[in-house]
Amino acid sequence: MKPTQYFSKEYLEHCRTLSPEQIVRFLEDFRLLHGRESPPARSRLISLKVPEPLLAAFKTKAQSIGIPYQTQIKRLMTRWLFDPD
């Protein structure tokens, strides 16, 4: 089952103010990030210090919804990168 995207009123209002150039840039960034024409981008191993209680809670919550915690971290990073605030 594919996830359903819901948009807040604030986000939709923000989208109405975008110029054509901003829309094209967003679409191009999205295509580059999610495009299937080329092989997936290589991943890089990083080291990140996280307080143990925070990491344990994050892992538990990710496990409770059936998502590997590292996948959830990548989803949050992507969402933050493309969220117009």
BELRA-V464219 format. One record per pair of residues at least 6 apart in sequence whose ideal C-beta (glycine too) atoms are under 6 Angstrom apart, sorted by the first residue. I is the first residue (numbers start at 1). J is the second residue. If there is no record, write none. Layout:
# BELRA-V464219
I/J
I/J
This chain:
# BELRA-V464219
14/84
58/69
59/69
62/69
62/72
